[in-house]
Amino acid sequence: MNDDDKLKTLRLLQRTAGLTANQRLVVMLYACHPTDRSGAVLETAVELAKLVGLSPTVFSRTRRQVIEAGWLEESERLAHIRYYRLSSKATGENVVVEFRRAT
């Protein structure tokens, strides 16, 4: 992890100060875990829960809360498995697409 990545991680940790400990743990796990090109973490909830020592049920419930709060977003779905990535709220990036009037 380079200095820029460390700084981004620290800023995210600061922005999540209002979340519960488990919610922060889930957000930070998604921030630090390897991702695909779209930013999605390609691990199942069971695998991620095991990494941080939570039961799959608690992990899934907490992740749902974090999604509802806007910190994670669904990236893709393969069959019945959903993959998630950090949202722009979590990354601090403003994603703006300009609209132009059709001529």
Salt bridges, closest charged atoms under 4 A:
ASP4 OD2 - LYS8 NZ 3.76
GLU43 OE2 - HIS33 NE2 3.71
GLU73 OE2 - ARG85 NE 2.81
GLU74 OE2 - ARG77 NE 3.22
GLU74 OE1 - ARG82 NH1 3.94
